[in-house]
Amino acid sequence: MSVFRPQSIVCTACGATNVETVAMSLHGSRVPQIVEQIVAGTFQCFTCAGCGLEYRADGPLIYVDFVTKRWIGEFPRTMEHSWASLEQQPMDVFRQSLIDLAPAFLRAEADGFIVRAVFGLDALAEKIRLLEAGIDDRAVEVAKLEIIRQTGAVMSPDRRPRVVEADAEAVTMVLWSPSAEQFCVSVPTADIMALAGGEGWRSLLREMQIGPYVDLGRILLDGRRTASV
């Protein structure tokens, strides 16, 4: 079941308070039009009534799909520095909802779920693209570093490669050049898996398999700040 509630959002430009209806939880297979908006980058885009600034309300929310067995906790991008203290929250809520406190018929559905923690709606869109295509997102994160090495792209917390298209044939991602310009690279999906399996990246692949936060932020951000949601 998808849940929406009114929320007061303070404009960062003029300080005006805007009340918008935002998602607390989304059942992906039941709201395909919203999934399309997330992937297109148009979900929860609003305009400040005070100054006209366009902005996005980016969570927190839980994205669930019982058909494809995905459970993704999406936090605002501003909380990403606290990923180490937040990444287990989606797993905890999943266990409470489908295992510990769930009736028998729901517990039977719990097996096989992919649980992830992401920060920002762009990261949620990336996860949806990859999971819809049946591609291991952990391998993609590892392959990103090899692609950066091969292309000479730069990387920082604010300039990470992001997947913009994905299917069984190829994965296309946006990268940053040293001159701060964006460019796209398309890599065959089979090559992505081969890059991630390279001997030099095995330790990073193990790092990406540790918890629900599957992102290069694990090595770019220390994650030791505290936060609450």
Secondary structure, 3 states (H helix, E strand, C coil): CCEEEEEEEECCCCCCEEEEEEEEEEEHHHCHHHHHHHHHCCCCEEECCCCCCEEECCCCEEEEECCCCEEEEEECHHHHHHHHHHCHHHHHHHHHHHHHCCCHHHHCCCCCCEEEEEECHHHHHHHHHHHHCCCCHHHHHHHHHHHHHHHCCECECCECCEEEEECCCEEEEEEECCCCCEEEEEEEHHHHHHHHCCHHHHHHHHHHCCCCCCCCHHHHCCCCCCCCC
